[in-house]
Amino acid sequence: MKELLHLRQGEIVEFQGRSYTILRVEEDLATVLARDTINGVAGRLPVCDLSVRRAQAESLEPVSEQLTPDQLAHAQRRAAALTLLNETIAGKRMTVSEVAAAYQVHPATIYRWLERWDDTGRVSAMANRPGQGAKGRSRLTSEVESLIQNVIETFYLTKQRRRVQQTYLELKARFAHHPEWQVPCLNTLRKRIAQINGRERTLRRYGSREAREQYDQLKGGFSSSGPLDIVQIDHTLLDLMLVDEMDRTTCIGRPWITIAMDVYSRMVIGFHVSFDPPGAMGTGLCLAHAILPKELGMRKLDVDGEWPCWGVPRLLHLDNAREFRGNMLQTASKEYGFKLQWRIIGRPEYGGHIERLMGTVLQEIHMLPGTTFSNIKARGRYDSEGKAVLTLHELEVWLTRYFVSIYHQRNHTALGATPLQQFLKGMRGSAGADGVQPRVVNEHRLRLDFMPSMVRSIQDYGVVIDHIHYQADVLGRWVDRAAPSKGNALGTRQFIFKRDPRDISKVYFWDPELCRYYAIPYRNVLWPAMSIWQYREALRIVKQQQQPVNETLIFEARARQQAIVNNAKRLTKAARREQNRKPIEVVLPPVILASTPPAPLALPVRVFRPYTDLHDGLLTS
């Protein structure tokens, strides 16, 4: 499926059901000049309302979790070849013919890889598709492959730094114990070693210091040559008390914010604010917000202005927090082709850009009613809880307005321009930047790719995750499906499921043949929705009763918890925060949903603007 909309001359797009050819992208990146492909009439079209042609049919593309290690290594090798076309070496860029010669393939092959990358922007799409024959696949048995990998692990990847030829002699010696097996050639061993990640190979053979110097440090200082070259991401606890969405009087605590910032322009390209402490989910939501176009979200928040930031970063620079080293981020980086780099321990200057931005945001937050200031001394006798008036949603609106209307429009001393001016300058192709990035069309797929995943088998009763049963008709043909044969080993096939921790009433099933996600609800549709945190508390209560755990007891415990909350005259802060945890909106087309939940009630929203209607610590309408 074509999942990227390229804003470039000659690209054919759709607008209000008609096809247009892009003539040029306007300087504000908000409109394009395009010509109707039928009547030849040219006009300016809004970028936010463009889409890819419906005529471009869906193709079967896997997800990275579905690929074998060998398939993923081949896909990453092909993606690495394409990056050479964008890298400047000795003042010039490599041509397609030069890259093809370096990778020993025909130039037409490079063009085919480029076409796949332009369509999806995902590394997994570079893997061999089903039915492509044996090219790129191992012809060796699983036992032979296992022996080769064992020799590489125990003999080559050691501090002795043995050469490939020495490793091959060791391999031949071990094959002497299996005369029925044919010894692979030396080139086969070379290829298996070449598939090992360069940093991992250096780490195992030369040590952490050498690996850090080669792969972690940014040579020549921490700088960026264009938009999205380097993106920093970090969290902080905001110095602000918020109130409950329902009664607007009960103070429920301070929220966390996760921000992604483009180093080249200092633009905020994405953020996420919630009561949940830093974790994989908040990081994933922030990155999804950074990669996706912002127009739809700004419309929902009723925020006007320019925020022309979209696209996948080339390098994500992070501190050493645990949530930045989890499986979700590692998998997403392999899928979307961006690199991960962690801040050098003891070198805080490598995170200075995002740290300064966080400090700026906290200073502006101190002007809002309900601020806790930076310390007790600065707060003095100010009643933070008593003055608090903003809800979590209103804070999200305020932050969006602040970033779009104030921070992006304010002159930055180090840049000599505003962040928005610098970003547009880079996106238009000056200063060595690559120009306008393609826009992600398949938003629901991207959001799900940044959710935590798990693997389960499918039985006649559906699938069980954390003692809870999920079932839908779409699972029927996969019941008790045997796993693909690996040598003589057979077993039940495992399938990929995604889940939003804040709403576990449904999980998302990845169909490996149709290559799309399906929403799978509770098997018992009468069970109420709940978050993973509510589930864990209910599970704790059931275990305290020393009873065999099952989903009926879990939901009964949850019902007793909710009854206590409903009957309380005044909820605790923790309970209020729990109620204000809202599930992420993952919008799937109606044909993909296995079940459609009822639409939520529309509640009136009170909106506050930065620096307006401030008087004596209170916000007035």
N, C-alpha and C positions, 0 to 999 in steps of 0.2 A: 504494500500500500504506500502511495506517495504521501509522506508525513511531513514534508517540509515545503514551505512556500518561499521560493527564491524571488527576491526583488531585484531583478536585473533586466537589462535590455533584451528583448526578444522572448522573454518568458510569457507563456500563455496562461492566463488566470481567468477566474469566473467572478462576475459581479452582477448580482440580482438576476441570475439565470442566464446571462449572456457571456460569451467568450470575448476576451480582450487580449491584445498583445502589448506588453509594457514597452513604452518608448524611452522613458527615463524616470528616475526617482527624484522627487523634489527635495530641496535642501533640508526641509523640516522633517523628512522621513515619514510624514503623516499622510502624504498624498503621492500618487504617481500619475504621469501623463501616459494614457493608454489609448489604443485604437481598436474599435469594434472590428472583430474578424469578419463580420458579415457585411455591414454597410460602409465600413471604412471611416466612420465618424470618430474623431479623437476628442478626448476630454480628460479632466482630472478626476481621479477616483480615490476615495479614502482607503488607506491601507488596511484599517481595522475590519473592513467589510469584504475584503478579497478572500478568495478561496482557491484551492487547486481544482483542476478540471475533473468533473465527474467521470469523464471518459477514461481517465487513467484508472484501470481496474486494480483491485486488490491483488497482491501477491502474497504467497505464504512465506512469512519471515519468522524465524524463531526468536526466543528471548535468550539472553546469555546463560540463565540457569539451565536451559534445556540442552545446551551444547556440551559435548564431551571436552575434557581438557585439551585434546589434540585439535578439535574443531575450533575452540576458542583461541588457541595459539595461532592457528592458520589465519583466523579472522583478524587478530591483532597484528599479525605480520603484514597483512594487506593494508590495514589502516595506517600502519607505520610508513608504508611505502608512499601513501598519498600525502602524508605530512611533509615529505621531502619536497613536494612541489610548491609548498608555501614557505619553506625555509630559505633564507638568503645566506649563501656561502661564498665568501670572497667577493662580495659585491654583486653576485648574480644568483638567479634561481635555477634549479635543475629542470631540464626539460623532461617531457614524457619519455622520450627515447632514452635519455640517460638513466632515468629511474627504472625503466624496463630492462636495460642492460645490467644495472646493479642487482636486480632481483631475478635475472635470467628468465624473463617472460617476454612475450610479444607486446609491442606498444598497444595493440588493440585490447589486450587483457587489462592494461592500466586504465584505458578508457571505459571498459565495462565496470571495473571497480569504482571509478569515479561516478558513473551513472547510479550505481547502488547507493553510494554515500550521499549523493545529491538528493536522492529520493527520501532517505530515512534519517541520515545523520547518526545512525547507530552501528556500533561495531559488529553486533550479532548478525546484521544483514549482510556482512561481508563473508560469512561462512558459506560453505557449499550447501546448496539447496537440495531437498529430497529429489532423488532421481537423476542426479548429475553424474552418476557412474562412480568409479573407484578413484578418480583423480583427486588427490589431496587427502585421501584416506589411507590409513595404515593397512598394508597387506599382510602384516605379521599377526600371529596368534596372540591372544592376551597373555599367555604364559611367557612367550618370547619378549613381548613388550615389558612385562613385569621384571624380567631378569635384566633387561637393558637399563630400566629406570633404577633398579637396585644397585647396579654397578656405578651409575652416574652419582647416585646419592652417597654411597659409601666409599667410593674410590676417587672420583673426580672432584666433587664438591667438598673438598677438605683443605685444611691449611697447608698440606704438602704441595698443593698446586701442580698436580701431575698433568702432563700434557695429554692431548687427545690420543696420540699414538700409544702412549703407555696404558691409557685406559682401555684402548682396543685390545691390547695384548691380554689384559686382565679379563676382558669380556670373553675372548677366545678360550682362556683357561677355564672359565666357569662353564662354557658350553661343552667342554670335554666331558663333563659329568652327565650330559644329555646328548648322547650320540644320535638320537632320533631327530634332533632339532637341527635345522640348517643355520649356520653362523651368518648373521647379516654382514653386509659390507661396511667398510670404514665410513663411507658417506652417510649411511643410515645413522651411525652414532653421531657424526658431526651435526646432522639435522636435529636430532633429539636434544643435543646440547644447545644448539642455536635457539631452540624454542624456550629455553629457560630465561626468565626475566633477568635483564642485565644487572639490576641492583641486587637481586637475590644471588646471582652468580658471584658478584664482587664481594658481597657480604660473607658468603660461605668460604670463599677462597682467600680473601685478603683482610677480612675483618670489618667491624662497624665503622671505624674511622675512615678507611679508604672509601667505603660505600657512601658515607655521609658527604665526604668531600666531592665525590664524583656526581652524586645524584641529588643531594639535599640542598646544597648551597647554591645561591643564585650568583653566578659569576659576574664580576664587574659592578656589584652593588645591586640593591633592590629597586629595579626600575622596570617599566613596561613600555613597549613600543607602540601599542595600539589598544583599543577597547577590547575587553574580555581576554586579553593576553594573560593577565594575572588577576584573580579575584580572591579577596580575603574574606573570611567568614568568622564570626565570633558571637558569643552570647554575653549578656549582662542582666543583672536584676535591676529593674527600674526603680528609682527613688520616688515612687508614687503609690498611694493607696487608691484602690478602686472600690466601687460599690456594686451591689448585686443588681443584675439586669431586671429583676422582677419588682422589688419594692423600692429600689433606689435609695435606701436609707442605711442598710446594713453594710458596713465596711468588710470586705472579704480578703484583703491583703494586696501584696505587690506582685506584678506580673514580670515574666521574663521576656526579653526580646532577643531574637537572632537576626543579625544583619549580614548581608552579602554586599561587598563594596568593590567596584572596579578601580584598581590601582591607577590606571592610566588617566582617568578623568575624575576620580574621587566620587563618581556617581553611586548612589545607593541603587543597586539593581534588583534588590529583593529583600523582604524582611518577613518575619513571623513573630507574633506576640501572643502569649498564652500564660496560663497559670502553671503549666507543667514545667518542671525543671529541665535543663538542657538534656537532650537525648537524640536518638536517631530520627524520631518522628519529626521533631521541631526542625532539625537540620534538613531533612528531606523536604518539608513544606517550604522552608525558606529557599532552597535551591530550585524547587519547582516554580515558585513565584518569580525567581530571578530569570529563569530560562524562558518562561511563557510571556507573551505580550500582555500589557497591563490594561488595555482599554476596557475589557469586559469587567474586570475587578473594580476599576475606577467608576464605572457606571453604577455598579451595585452600591458603592459607597457614596455616590452622588458627589464625586470630586472632579473638578475640571482642571485642565492643564496638560502639559506635555510630559510624557514619561516614555520616550522611545527606546526603552532597553529590553532587548530580548536576545536569545541565542545562548548556545552552550559555551561556557568558559573553556579556555585551553589549559589553564593550570589553576587549581584550587589550593590556596595557601592557608594552612590551618595551624592552630596550636596543638598541643599534645593531649587534649582531653580525650577521654575514653570514647565518647560518642562520635568522634572524628576518625576512629580507627575500627569501626564496626563493619560487619559484612555488607550492610545495605549500601554504604558509601563506596566500598570497594567494588561491589557488583555494578553500581550505577556508573562508576568511572570507566569500567571496562565496556559497558554497554554504549555509553555516549562519547567515549573517546577523549575524555579530559584526564589530565594528570593530577595526582595528589602529591602535595609536598607539605611536610610538617615543619613547624618552626623549630629551629635549632635550640636545644635546651641551654639556658643561660645566655641567650642572645635576644633580648627583648626588642632590639631595634628592628628585627625582621617582622615584627607585628605592629610597628608604629603607626601605619596609616589607619588601620581599623581601630586601634586604641584611641587615636585622636578623634576619630569620628564618634566613637562611643562617648568620649568625654563631652563632645559638643552636644550630642543628644541629651545627655544627662543634665547639662546646664540649662537647656531649654525646658526640660521636664520640671526643673525647680521653679519655673514660673507658673505652673499649673496648680490649681487648688487641690490639696490632699498630698502635696509633696512631702517626703520625709527628709529632704535635703541630703547632703552627703554624709553627715555625721550628727551626733547628738548636740554638739556645741553649736553647729550652724542652725539646727532646728530650734534650739532654745525652748520657749514655751508654746510654740506653734502647735496647734491641735491637728495633726495630720489626719486622723480618723474622722474627727468632727467636721473638717473642711472638705473631705472627699466627696465628689459629686459625679465623677466620670465612671462609666461602665467600660468593660473590655472592648465592646464594639465601638464606642465613641472614641476610645483611645486609638484604635486602629484607624478611624477616620481622621483624627487629629494628626497622627504620625504621617499618614499619606499626604495630607494637605501640607504639612511642614516640609517633607522631602521634596514634593513637586513644586510648591509655590515659593518656598523660602530657601532651603538649603541648596537646591540645584540652580537657583537663580542668583545666588550670592557669589561675588568674586572671591576666588580662592588664591591666597597669596602665593603659594608655591607654583601655581599654574599660570598666573597672570590672566586668567579668564574664569568664567563660571564653570562649574562641572558640566552643565548642559552644553555650553559652547564647545568645551574640550571634547566631549563625547561625540557630538555631531561632526566635529572636525575630523575625528578619527574614523567615524563610520562612513564618511564620504570618501575615504581612501587616502587622505593625506597623512603625513608623518609616518609613512611606512605601514599603515594599517591596511587590512584586507578589504575594507569597505563594508557595505550593508550585509548583516548576517541573515540567513534564512529564518523564517518564522515557523515554529512548530504548529502543525495543523491538528495532529492527533493528541489533543490535550489530555484526554482521560487516560490514554496509554502512558504518557509521561508521568502523570501524577501517581499512577499505580506502580510504575517502575521505581518510584522513590518511597514506596511503602515497605515495611518489614514483610519478609516472605517465609514460607515453611513448605515442607513436602509431606504429602500423605498419600496412602493408598485409598482406593475407592471401593466400597463394599455395596451390597444390595440395599443397605439401609442408608447409604450416602457416605458422608465423611465425618469423622469425629475429630474435633480440635479442642483440647482442654476440657474434656468430658462433655462437650456440647455437640449435638448432632445437627448437621446441615444437609439439606437434600433439595435437588431440583431435577427435572426431567433430563436436562442436558448432561447429567452425570451417568445416565443409564447405560450408554454404550461402552463405558469405561469400567464397568463393574468387574472386579477380579481379573483385569487385563494383565497378562504376563508381561514382564519386563523384556526389552529387546535382548536377544541372546548375546552373552559375553563369554565366549568359550563354551564350557559345559555348565556354567552357572546360570540358573534360572530362578526367578522370584517374582513376587507381585510388583507391578509397575508403580512407581512413585510419581505424583503429580504436584505441580507448583500451585500454591494458594497464597493470596495476599490478604492482609487484614488491617483495617484502621483501628488502632488501639482505643480510640475514643468512641467507637460504635461497633461492637462485635456481633450485632444482630445479623450480619451477613459477611461472607467472605467472597473473594474474587478468585475464580478458577481459571487457570490458563489452559485452554484447549490446545494441545500440541499439534493437532492436525489442521484445525481451522485457524489457528494462530490468532486468537483473540480472547479477551477476558469475558467471563460471565459472572453475574452476581448470584450467589447461592445463599438463600435465607435459612433461618432456623427450620428444622424439620417440623417442630411444633410452632406453628405461626402465632399461637397465643402468648408465647413468651415475650416479655417486654425487652426493648433494647437496653443495653447497658454498656458501660465502658470497661476496659480491662482492669482499671483500678477498682471499680465496683465489684467486678467478678472476683478479684483476688481477696477482697475483704469478705465476700460471701463464702469463698472457698475456705478461708481461715476459720470462719465460724463453724462450718460443717466439720472440719478436721478436729476442732476443739471438742465436738460432741462425740468423737471417736466412732463415727459411723462410716460405712463404705460410701465413697464419694460417687454421686451420680448427678445428672443435670437437674432432676426434680428437686433434690435437697438444696442444690445451689440456688435455684430460682426461688425456692421457699425462703431461704435465708435472705436473699436479696429483697423479697417482698416485706419481710419483717423489718429490714433496715429502712426501707422506704416509708413504712408505716410510722416508724419512730420519727423520721424526718418530717413527714406531713403533719404529725400531731404536735410537734414542738412549736411553742409560741415564738421562739427566736432561734434561728439556726446558728450553729457555730460557723466560724470563718471557714474551716476546712470543708464543711458540708456545702456552704455557699460556693466555694471555689469548684467543688465537684460538679455542682449544677451548672456552672458557667463554662465547663469544658464542652465545647461543641464539636461534633464530628466534621471532618473535612468534607467539602462538597466534591464528590467524584461523579461527574456527569457522564453517564454512558448512554449511547443511542438506545431508543426503545427496543430495537431488535436484538440488542445484546443483553439487556436485563432479563434475568430469569424470573424476577418478580419486581413489581414497581411499588415502592412504599408510598403512603399517602403524603400529599403535599403539606409542608409545615404551615402553621398559622402565621399570617403577616402581622407583625407588631409595629407600632409607631416607633420611629427612631428620632432621637434628639441629637442634632449635629452641632459640634463645636469647632470653630475655626482657630488656627494658631494666632495668638496675640490679639484676638478681637473679643469684645464683650468681657474683658477682665476688669473687675472692680472689687477692691478690698478682699481679694482671695476667693471671690465667688464668680461663677459664670452666670450671666443673665442672657435670656433669649432676646 
